Amino acid sequence: MTYTSISTLRPGARLQEAKTQAEIEALMAEAFSVIAANGGESVFAGADLARGVNVSLTTYPDAASAAKSVTELTAKQLIEFESSGQFMSLE
């Protein structure tokens, strides 16, 4: 059974310091490669404008893979997570 995470996040220090579009694109590619390396697949991404954060839903093979992605993305200063945890649909 897959694990779906919901995260609220902001750009990490490296993304905030990027000066050109090319740098931003390279850093975003690095972030998505971390997610993919851990078996993650983006389901939805958007913005919560009231709170000033981005929101993402991502599926992973299991909770450990999701946690590993969060740890790696944080350590690489690509993303600052405000929160991340299991998403449960009410359908």
N, C-alpha and C positions, 0 to 999 in steps of 0.2 A: 504494500500500500504506500502511495506517495505521501509526502509531507508538503503542505503548502504554507509558506511563511508570508506574513504581512509585516512590512517594515516601514517606518517613517524615518526619513534621512535627509541629510544635507550634504553638499559636496565636501569632500575632505580637503585637507590643507594643500595637497598637491594640485587638485583641481582648482582651488581658489587662487593659487599662485600662477596658473597657466596664463601666458600672455597672448597666445595666438590660437586661432581656430584649430590649426593643425595639432598643437599641443593638447588641446581639449579632446579632440577626436582620438588621439593616441592613448590618452589616459582612460577615456571611456572604453576603448577597445580592450585595454588591459583589465579594466573592471569586469567587463563581460566575459573575458577569457577566464578569470578566476571563478566566476559563477558557473560557466560551462564545465570547467575542469572538475568541479564538485558535483556535476550532474544536474545543475540548475537550469531551469527554463523560465524565462519571463512570461508571465500570464497577463499582467496589467501594470502600467506605470502611469502616474499622474501627479497632480499637485493639490495639496490642501492649502489653498491661498489664505484661509483664515489663520492658520497656524504657521505658515511660511515654511512648510516642509514638503518634500516629495514623498509619495506613497508608492510602494511596489508590492505586487503579489508575485511570488516565485515558487514554482514547484521543484522539489528535490526528491531524491530517492528515499531519504530518511531525515530525521531531525539532526543527526550528527553531521550530515553533509551541509545542511543549512547553517549550523553553528560554525563549521569550519570556514565557510564562505564569509560570514560576518567577521570572524577573527582575522582572516587574511586581508579582507578589504580594509578593515580598520588599521591593521599593522602597516599596510602599504600606504596609508593616509589618502586613500582614494575616496572613501565614504565615511561620514560621521553618522552613526546610527543613533537616533533618539530612542527608538524602540524596535524590537524585532521579536516575533513569536508566531505561534501556530495560528493559522486562519481557519475558521470553521464556517462553512456556508450554512445558512438557515433554510435552504431550499428543501 
